[in-house]
Amino acid sequence: MKNILRSKILLITIIGLLLIVLQPQKALACDIDFEITNNKKDAYSVGDVLVIKVSVSLTHKSCPIAMEKTQFTMKGMKILGTTDWEQESSMVWTRKIKVQIIKDKGKHIVLNANRICDKDGGFGCLKLNYK
C-alpha cells in the first residue's frame, strides 16, 4: 500500500513539474543586445563618453518593419552620433551609438531599444551605474 501511495505522489509531482516547465512562453520576434565597445567601466560620471554597439537578431525569416523604425529611449545620457544600420548576416543587424552621460535624478543610466510589429516585436535594455 505504501509503495502505491509513493508511486502516485511521485507521478503527480512529475506531471506537475512537466506542466510548469512546458508552459508556453511569450517569445519576442527579435532579440536586442547591447555591448559597450569603447570606455567600458563599472560606473560612469557626468561627461563620460562611450560607444554602444546595438545588435538586433531577427528570429523570424522576414520582418516587415525597417531597422530604422527601431525606437530608442534613454535616461541619464544623450546621443552624440550614430552609424547607419549594417547587416552582419542574414538575420543580424548592428549599429553603433555614441553617447555622453548627463546628470539625472535617478541612480541608473538606461538605454532602451524597442521594435514594434505584429510578431510581438522586440525589446532590449542596457542599465549602467553612476559613480
N, C-alpha and C positions, 0 to 999 in steps of 0.2 A: 504494500500500500504506500509506503514511504517513497519507494522508487517511482511509482506512478505520479505521485504528487510532485516530486523533484523534476521529473521529465516535463510535466505540464508547466511548471514555473519556468523552467529553462526555455521551453518552446515559446511561451508568452513573452519572455524577456528578449529572445532573439527576434521575434516578429516585431516587437515594439522598437527595437534598435534599427531594424531594417526600414520600418516606416519613417523613422526620423531621418535616417541617412539618405534615403531615396526620395525624399520630398522634393518636388520641383522647386528650383531656384530661379529667380529672375536673372537673366543674363543680358548684359548690355551688348549692343551691336558693335561697339568699338571700345578698345582699351586705350586709355590716355595715360602716358607715363612722363615723368619729368626727370631730368638729370642736370645737375649743376656742372657745367664744363669749365667755368672759369671763376676763381675766387671762392671755392667751397670752404665753408667754416662751420663750426658748431653753433655759433651765434653771430648775428650781424649788428652793426652800428649804423646810425643815420649817416647817409652819404656813401656807404659801400655800394660798389657797382659789381654786378655779377651777370654771367651769361647762363641762361637756362635752355637746354635742348628739350623740346616737346616732341614726343613720338606718339602718333596715332596709328594703332594697329586695327585694321578693319577685320571683323570676324565674319562678315558676310561677303560674298564674292563681289558684289557691286553695291555701291552706295549712291543714291540719287542726290545726296547733299554734297556740294562742293566743299573742299577743305577750307576755303576762305570763309565759310559760314560758321566755323568754329568760334565760339564766343569765349572771351577771356574776361574774368573779373579779378580784381586784386584788392588787397588791403595791406597798407604799410609799404607799398612800392609803387613806382611809376615806370612806365615803359619808355626807354630811351631810343630803341630801334628794334626792328625785326628783320629777319630774312624771309624770302618767299618760301612757300612750302616746297619741299623736294621729295620726290618719290624714290625711296631707297630700295623698295622691292614692290611686287605687285600689290601687296596688302599693307605696306608700311610707309607712312608719310612723316617727315620731320621738318622742323623749323627751329631757329634759334631766336631767343628773345633776350635783349639786353635791358636789364632793369636797374634802377637805383633805389636803395632803401630810403624811405622818408619817415618822418615822425608820425606815429599813430597812437591812439589811446589804448589799444589792445596790447597783449603781451606776445602775440604771434604775428608773423608776416605770412600772408596767404595768397597763393595764386591758384585760381580755379579755371579749368577749361571745360566747356560744355558743348556737346553736339546734340542737336535735336532732330529726330527723324521718326518715321513711322515704325522703325525697327528697334525702338527703345533707346536709340542714341548712345551717347557715352558721356562719362564724367571723370575728371581727374582732379586731384587736389595736391598741391605742394604747400606744406606748412613749415616755416622757418622760425627760429627764435631770435628775439632781440638780446643784445648784451645787457 
